[in-house]
Amino acid sequence: MNERDKKIRIAAVQAAPVYLDREATLAKACHLIDEASRSGAQLIGFPEAYVPGYPYWARYMDPFKAQKFTKKLIQQSILIPSEFTEALAQAAEKAHAYIVIGVNERDLHSTGTVYNTNLLLDPRGNIIGRHRKLVPTYAEKLVWAPGDGLGLRVYDTRLGKIGTLICGENTNPLARFVLISEGEQIHVANYPSLPRKDPGAYNLAKDIEIRAAAHAFEGKLFCLTCCSTIDSSILDTLGTNRELRAILESGDNCHTAVYGPAGLSIAGPLAPGCEEILYADIDLEDLIMPKLRHDIATSNYNRFDILSLVLRRCPPQPVYVQEGVEDETAIPARQLERSVRLLSSLLEQGRLCEAQAVLEELRQILQGE
């Protein structure tokens, strides 16, 4: 259990990346972290897929003609951990702040697989977690692979219990319930900005407002929404024809704000399209009375003898090796031995996220699941 800071300043960054430029976007992110910290922010949230940007071409272009952009995105994505996450770690440590930032994450074992991931860092510069978007939305499936349950969790920090979901995941009642059930107190929900003339007539700003208010109200928590903007670097990269440029230039549809446990905005929303940092001062004591009324994470206001949820955190493995026939009682021992060796190797390499998955596998073996 961490010693709590009951009164906290949180910040939501609304800004564009330097589109499809990993190093320049990381430099901009570090600058924004520094700016927010100088205003006293202890938790700083960034938009979805901020490094190095959101794949708009999946929505607006022929998928085969747009392959060059997907290739560029993968080339400019990051491994976790790597020298690129180290830059963010140093910025978090300098700012003495927790950071939640959207990145395009390259798969460690594949050159062509990328995930939509939220990376979480603590004030010491440690990577405390990563959450991969469980199911890419609609056209996003052309770019991003599905995530896993490893990062679907709440992180117990000095600021309270922090959780995060990406864009449309904030509509998923099961994913949201997992975080609420673990006592989430501060939720970071991040999004891109969509053009106002999006052909799907998708009112993203209104959807964000509904989702954020609902999650804050149902979970009796604070919900921070962070959105990007569409700037000239995006227009210059993708606006190669008049029709597409007209869509991208039609103005931003987004909603950066902070909601409290009553389901009402306590800060923002910011004006769409402007690059700005939104601040809110929150007090975790304000969650006590709403939780007394409706706490769906406990028997205070739920019936787990009637309703329950199964959560599998261990990521799927591409290969399960079975050599010959052996006594079934020997299998757990072999699995345990393999997992311990793998865990030791991962810890030596500093691959903490993967080590977490192995620890979950060990737990399941020991409990006979």
NULOTOR-699876 format. One record per residue (C-alpha): x, y, z; residue in three letters. Coordinates in pm, whole numbers, plus 50000, padded with zeros to 5 digits. Layout:
! residues N
XYZALA;...
! end
This chain:
! residues 369
500005000050000MET;501405033749896ASN;501215064850113GLU;498635086949943ARG;498695122649824ASP;495015130149885LYS;494995163349697LYS;496435159849350ILE;496945180949039ARG;496355161448719ILE;496915172748361ALA;495525162948021ALA;497665171147718VAL;495785180947401GLN;498365182347123ALA;499355168146787ALA;502385145746739PRO;505135153946493VAL;503475130046254TYR;505235096846189LEU;508465110646338ASP;509275090946654ARG;512255111246775GLU;510635145246716ALA;507385134146882THR;509255120747184LEU;511105153847212ALA;507795172547199LYS;506295149247461ALA;509235155147694CYS;508825192847650HIS;505105190247735LEU;505875168848041ILE;508305195448160ASP;505735222948099GLU;503015204248290ALA;505345196548581SER;506255233348615ARG;502545239648668SER;502495213848946GLY;501045183648760ALA;501635150648937GLN;499885129148675LEU;500115137848304ILE;497985120748039GLY;498665120947662PHE;496475112347361PRO;496025078147204GLU;498905065546985ALA;500685098647039TYR;504065084046941VAL;504325087446644PRO;500635093146556GLY;497225078846475TYR;496775059546144PRO;494145081545977TYR;494835065045641TRP;493075033445765ALA;489825053345777ARG;490175074145463TYR;492365056345208MET;492405024545000ASP;494194999145226PRO;496564987344952PHE;497505022444840LYS;498025031945206ALA;500425003645287GLN;503405027245264LYS;502015046745561PHE;501515015345767THR;505105005145691LYS;506325039645798LYS;504295037546120LEU;505805003746209ILE;509305016746136GLN;508675046246367GLN;507035025646645SER;508855016746967ILE;509904985947160LEU;509154984647533ILE;511634989247693PRO;514145006447464SER;516185038147431GLU;512975055347324PHE;511105046547642THR;514215057247832GLU;513725092747702ALA;510225092847852LEU;511545077348172ALA;514065105348216GLN;511355131248153ALA;509075115048413ALA;511885114148667GLU;512805150548605LYS;509135160748636ALA;508545139148946HIS;505285128848780ALA;503355098348667TYR;502925096548289ILE;500315078348080VAL;501105081347709ILE;499805064247398GLY;502435047947176VAL;502585024946877ASN;504404994747020GLU;506394970746803ARG;506164933946881ASP;509414920147019LEU;509304889246796HIS;507834903446474SER;508814929946222THR;505224935146102GLY;503104935646416THR;502254967346606VAL;499984973846904TYR;498045004347018ASN;499525007447367THR;499335030047669ASN;502635031947855LEU;502665040648226LEU;505725055048402LEU;506265065448763ASP;508165095748906PRO;511345075048938ARG;511345068148565GLY;510235031848602ASN;507885015748352ILE;505135003548584ILE;502894989548313GLY;501584989147961ARG;498094983447831HIS;497494971647476ARG;494114980247324LYS;492184947547342LEU;490324951547014VAL;491244977646750PRO;488154996446636THR;486724991746288TYR;489325001946024ALA;492095001846289GLU;492184963846250LYS;494094969945924LEU;496994984146129VAL;496964972446491TRP;497004937246633ALA;494634928446921PRO;496074933147269GLY;495994910547576ASP;494814911147936GLY;498224916548096LEU;497794954148123GLY;494094953648204LEU;494704962948565ARG;494854991248817VAL;498215004348939TYR;498485012649310ASP;500495045049329THR;501225073349567ARG;498485093149390LEU;495915065849427GLY;494825036949209LYS;495325045648841ILE;493825027248543GLY;493615033748171THR;491665023547863LEU;492125034547502ILE;489445051747293CYS;486525028247217GLY;487525004747500GLU;485895030347727ASN;482585017447588THR;483344981647698ASN;481484975048027PRO;483514943648107LEU;486884960748065ALA;485674990448268ARG;484334967748540PHE;487724951048582VAL;489254984848666LEU;486364995148891ILE;486544961549070SER;490214967849152GLU;489345000749319GLY;490275024949040GLU;490305061049160GLN;491815079548862ILE;491055068148508HIS;492975080048201VAL;491025076547875ALA;492845087847562ASN;491705093947205TYR;492765108146869PRO;490995137946715SER;488755130646417LEU;487885156046147PRO;484445171946169ARG;483745159545814LYS;484605123545901ASP;482715102745637PRO;481325080145907GLY;479485109846061ALA;481005099046391TYR;480525124946667ASN;483615115946866LEU;483375145547104ALA;479885136047219LYS;480825099547254ASP;483825108547472ILE;481625130447689GLU;479105102347741ILE;481755075947813ARG;483765097548053ALA;480705108848248ALA;479365073348267ALA;482635057648386HIS;483255084948644ALA;479685081648774PHE;479505043648775GLU;482955038848926GLY;482735069149160LYS;486125080849037LEU;487905108448847PHE;488145104248469CYS;490745122948265LEU;490185123847885THR;493105133347657CYS;492765139947282CYS;495145148947002SER;494755175646734THR;495185175346356ILE;498015198646255ASP;500035207245946SER;502385177445985SER;499385154145943ILE;497945174545654LEU;501275175445471ASP;501765137845509THR;498275125445422LEU;496565154145237GLY;497815142544900THR;494515148544720ASN;491895175944741ARG;489125154044883GLU;491195139545168LEU;492735173145252ARG;489265188645272ALA;488265161745526ILE;491365166845740LEU;491065204945727GLU;487425204945839SER;488265210846205GLY;488845188846510ASP;486205167546675ASN;487525158747021CYS;486855163647393HIS;489625168947649THR;488185172448000ALA;488135159348358VAL;485035143848515TYR;484295138048881GLY;482385110649065PRO;479045128249009ALA;479505123548634GLY;479975160848577LEU;482875179648420SER;485125196248678ILE;487595209748418ALA;487245216348048GLY;486515207047784PRO;489265224747594LEU;488445240947263ALA;488925214746988PRO;492005219746775GLY;494005240747020CYS;497245227547165GLU;496905232247538GLU;497315214547872ILE;494225211448091LEU;494715210548470TYR;492415198948749ALA;492935197849124ASP;491245167249273ILE;490805153349623ASP;490475115749669LEU;488435122049984GLU;485655133549750ASP;485185097149646LEU;484155085249994ILE;480495095550006MET;479655085449646PRO;481215051149714LYS;479125048050031LEU;476025051649812ARG;476945029349516HIS;480115008049528ASP;479654982349252ILE;483134968149320ALA;482064953249654THR;479054936949817SER;478044972449913ASN;476174973849581TYR;476704941149398ASN;475874904149419ARG;478894883249323PHE;477024851449416ASP;474834859649115ILE;477114879948883LEU;480854875548825SER;483534881448563LEU;486414858748452VAL;489654876948366LEU;492584859548191ARG;495724880448206ARG;498284855848067CYS;499014865247702PRO;498514837647444PRO;501654818447350GLN;502444811046981PRO;503944776947059VAL;503124751047324TYR;505764723647317VAL;504724688147403GLN;507404661947361GLU;506204626247389GLY;503784612647648VAL;504514617848015GLU;502834614748349ASP;500294643048385GLU;501554650048737THR;504954658848590ALA;503564685848360ILE;503084712948627PRO;506624706948754ALA;508024710848402ARG;505934742048343GLN;507134756248674LEU;510774749548589GLU;510424765248243ARG;508614795848379SER;511224801648650VAL;514044800348394ARG;512184824148163LEU;511394848148447LEU;515034849348552SER;516104857048195SER;513514884448149LEU;514454901448476LEU;518134900948380GLU;517214918348052GLN;514974943748224GLY;511904932148027ARG;509494939048312LEU;506214938048118CYS;506924903047988GLU;508114892648334ALA;504694902348468GLN;503064878148225ALA;505334849848340VAL;504554857648704LEU;500854854148623GLU;501584820648456GLU;503474809248768LEU;500524819148984ARG;498174798248770GLN;500504768048784ILE;500834770049163LEU;497064773549206GLN;496434744748967GLY;494364765748724GLU;
! end
